[in-house]
Amino acid sequence: MADSMILKCPACGAKNRVPPGRAGQAGKCGKCGHALEIENNRKKSAETYNLRCLDCRAKNRVPADRLDARPKCGKCGALLKTGELFVPQPVTVTDGNFENQVIKSPLPVLLFAWAPWCPSCGSYAPIIDQFGAESKGKIRVGKVNIDANPTLASRFNILSVPYLFIFDNGQMKENMPGGLQKHELMLKLGHYL
């Protein structure tokens, strides 16, 4: 029965084993008789989120259908901050919230340094905004105005804008001057997921 599929009933939550010959047909729950939804179960079981534990920094894979079940870290048992997945993006990063938004992020972070006087930053900002919306739950995207946050500009020696930083596990992994297109950003961030 290694090829059989397990489907969760949407009504009662019971797990039902579907034999390989019936995998394409809709069946009924053995406990309550409710119709099983094969496509919804496939989508839910296929979608996962990777979160870092804020205590031990271990990476944890959490299925989408378990996000509301208060998942715990597989290494240390601490509760994972699943609410961090759904923060509207891009987030505004400042001198005051840098530690919480970037260093302590359970997701890899793409940080976009910009300035209001920079015409290139203004033309590149929509790409960052769109990338942030599309990568929500996978990558945290942040924007920092270097004129309003001189401590961060000094800390990372930002002498020109736009400038991109990639952080993962509380550390800066890459930094690059200029901007990249969306597909290039995904290629750069792909191995941090």
CORGI-V734956 format. One record per pair of residues at least 24 apart in sequence whose ideal C-beta (glycine too) atoms are under 7 Angstrom apart, sorted by sequence separation. I is the first residue (numbers start at 0). J is the second residue. D is the distance in whole Angstrom. If there is no record, write none. Layout:
i:I j:J d:D
i:I j:J d:D
//
This chain:
i:9 j:33 d:7
i:167 j:191 d:5
i:8 j:33 d:6
i:52 j:77 d:6
i:80 j:105 d:6
i:79 j:105 d:7
i:165 j:191 d:7
i:8 j:35 d:6
i:9 j:36 d:6
i:52 j:79 d:6
i:53 j:80 d:6
i:6 j:35 d:5
i:50 j:79 d:5
i:109 j:138 d:6
i:113 j:142 d:6
i:115 j:144 d:7
i:9 j:39 d:7
i:111 j:141 d:7
i:114 j:144 d:7
i:6 j:37 d:6
i:50 j:81 d:7
i:106 j:137 d:7
i:107 j:138 d:5
i:108 j:139 d:5
i:109 j:140 d:5
i:110 j:141 d:5
i:111 j:142 d:5
i:112 j:143 d:5
i:113 j:144 d:6
i:114 j:145 d:5
i:115 j:146 d:6
i:106 j:138 d:6
i:114 j:146 d:5
i:7 j:40 d:6
i:106 j:139 d:5
i:108 j:141 d:6
i:110 j:143 d:6
i:112 j:145 d:5
i:6 j:40 d:5
i:104 j:139 d:5
i:48 j:84 d:6
i:89 j:127 d:6
i:123 j:161 d:5
i:89 j:128 d:6
i:101 j:141 d:6
i:120 j:160 d:5
i:100 j:141 d:6
i:120 j:161 d:5
i:89 j:131 d:4
i:119 j:161 d:6
i:88 j:131 d:4
i:117 j:160 d:5
i:88 j:132 d:6
i:117 j:161 d:7
i:112 j:157 d:5
i:114 j:160 d:5
i:88 j:135 d:5
i:113 j:160 d:5
i:112 j:160 d:6
i:113 j:161 d:6
i:90 j:139 d:7
i:92 j:141 d:4
i:112 j:161 d:7
i:53 j:103 d:6
i:92 j:142 d:7
i:111 j:161 d:7
i:112 j:162 d:4
i:138 j:188 d:6
i:85 j:136 d:7
i:88 j:139 d:7
i:89 j:140 d:4
i:90 j:141 d:5
i:91 j:142 d:6
i:92 j:143 d:4
i:130 j:181 d:5
i:53 j:105 d:6
i:84 j:136 d:4
i:88 j:140 d:5
i:89 j:141 d:6
i:111 j:163 d:6
i:126 j:178 d:7
i:129 j:181 d:7
i:89 j:142 d:5
i:51 j:105 d:5
i:94 j:148 d:5
i:97 j:151 d:6
i:109 j:163 d:7
i:110 j:164 d:4
i:126 j:180 d:7
i:130 j:184 d:5
i:50 j:105 d:4
i:93 j:148 d:5
i:123 j:178 d:4
i:126 j:181 d:6
i:137 j:192 d:6
i:50 j:106 d:7
i:94 j:150 d:4
i:109 j:165 d:6
i:110 j:166 d:7
i:94 j:151 d:6
i:107 j:165 d:7
i:108 j:166 d:4
i:107 j:166 d:7
i:107 j:167 d:4
i:101 j:166 d:5
i:103 j:169 d:7
i:102 j:169 d:5
i:109 j:184 d:7
i:109 j:188 d:6
i:107 j:188 d:6
i:107 j:191 d:4
i:107 j:192 d:7
i:48 j:136 d:6
i:56 j:168 d:6
i:56 j:169 d:7
i:51 j:168 d:6
i:49 j:192 d:6
//
